[in-house]
Amino acid sequence: MSSPSSPKPQQIGLGLAVAIGLASMLGAGVFVVFHEADALTSTVSDRWPLLVAIALAGLVATLNAASVYQLAKVISRAGGVYAYSRVYVGPNTSFIAGFSFIFGKIGSIAAIGLVFGLYVWPEQPGLAAVLAIAALAALNLLGINRTAKVALALAISTVGFLLVTIVWGYAHGVEAMPASGTSVLPLSHSGSLIDLFSAGNLSPILSAAALIFFAFAGYARVATLGDEVRNPTRNIPRAIAIALAAVLVLYFALAVMLQNTLGSMLAQSSAPLVTFWQNSTISWGWSASTINTIVLIFAAAASLGSMLALLAGVSRTAATMAEDREMPSWFSTRNRHGAPWLAEVLVAIGAIVLVQFGRLDWVIGFSSLSVLLYYAIGHYSALRQLTQQAAQTGQVSRAARTTRAATAWVGLLLCAVLLLSVPGPAVWLSAIVLSAALFVRRIARAHD
């Protein structure tokens, strides 16, 4: 634990905690993942596969949030599932959770940095990503209050832009699409949901859901802040629930609108929101380049907000692990603002290194896999919590225990299914990296 002389962390309230959750989710994911997921399901006819994939990813996120909600109501310590599993499962499992979170989210920061670079400086995306990561890490060193206020501003701008896009799309649609042999799905288009679950169709839907989960995975970033949130056992669960519900509604509305307006262009465009606005029936007399610039500004703001919240959450998980001697103790060193400055700097350096090597689609898949493993451990921790509470106090009613256990078991199963469905080399590469980390940890402890 922190020493008594350590600077007391700054604290934020419910509103700013929700802002961090929103900024984490409404980042690069919403500007990229729909295209990647629609491309995966393009072999499945009909408009339903993408919507089913979003629903499945949203269901997994909701179940994950329910287990985190249950755990966060009791434990206020920073670190999220790492801290919870250390209490209810044990140090070996908590190390896997913490390492998966840190490793996967460093990949997420790199991926979002690359998306930021591709939007704002396509000639030098890597350099743009490096500059953005360095600047945001420096901002985080000034304390969680400044981080949260910037995240709030970025979240408001992103939500506003997405709402305008959705309303305009439903009200006005787009002009005739560029000559590309593609068609736009009519509003009345529908098909058989039963056909989606044939053997040939289920696999791409599961893979798409695994990628879309990348765009949901930021809601529990609030849980990693622990005591930096006022009244954490009350405000952290509420912030998670509010942020997740808002984003789920936005994602569904946006996906339906993009399918109705872009049709098969959604799978072909790497920046579907740019494509939408470039072909919108907008009547304000703005040139295509002006519209493009405006969209890029909002995409860049969303990416910055997501990276800012990610850097804050990952560094604090690393600091908590260091306090438990699961990582070198100097990771827990805090500056006068209460920020774990060394962990922040090292996480930023790790992301900058990955920027130089990572393929965007593989990095997204790798991040999704790591976070799904993290939440699978969260569900198991919730099950252990219920067992211990019932044994120690008997205060959890049988009905409540049955409902919560069912939620955790279904969440655990779905996390495992999506984890194994992640496309690319993420599954086997992650297994190698995690095995190596466990081996190094075992050797280090043997010589401790």
Sequence and secondary structure as in RCSB ss.txt:
>XXXX:A:sequence
MSSPSSPKPQQIGLGLAVAIGLASMLGAGVFVVFHEADALTSTVSDRWPLLVAIALAGLVATLNAASVYQLAKVI
SRAGGVYAYSRVYVGPNTSFIAGFSFIFGKIGSIAAIGLVFGLYVWPEQPGLAAVLAIAALAALNLLGINRTAKV
ALALAISTVGFLLVTIVWGYAHGVEAMPASGTSVLPLSHSGSLIDLFSAGNLSPILSAAALIFFAFAGYARVATL
GDEVRNPTRNIPRAIAIALAAVLVLYFALAVMLQNTLGSMLAQSSAPLVTFWQNSTISWGWSASTINTIVLIFAA
AASLGSMLALLAGVSRTAATMAEDREMPSWFSTRNRHGAPWLAEVLVAIGAIVLVQFGRLDWVIGFSSLSVLLYY
AIGHYSALRQLTQQAAQTGQVSRAARTTRAATAWVGLLLCAVLLLSVPGPAVWLSAIVLSAALFVRRIARAHD
>XXXX:A:secstr
   TTS     B HHHHHHHHHHHHSSHHHHHHHHHHHHHTTTS SSHHHHHHHHHHHHHHHHHHHHHHHHHTT 
  TTTHHHHHHHHT HHHHHHHHHHHHHHHHHHHHHHHHHHHHHH TTSHHHHHHHHHHHHHHHHTT HHHHHHH
HHHHHHHHHHHHHHHHHHHHHH B    SSS     TT    SGGGGSHHHHHHHHHHHHHHGGGTTTGGGGGGG
GGGBSSHHHHHHHHHHHHHHHHHHHHHHHHHHHHHHHTTHHHH SSHHHHHHHTB   S   HHHHHHHHHHHHH
HHHHHHHHHHHHHHHHHHHHHHHTTSS GGGG   TTS  HHHHHHHHHHHHHHHTT  HHHHHHHHHHHHHHHH
HHHHHHHHHHHHHHHHHT  S HHHHHHHHHHHHHHHHHHHHHHHH  TTHHHHHHHHHHHHHHHHHHHHHT 
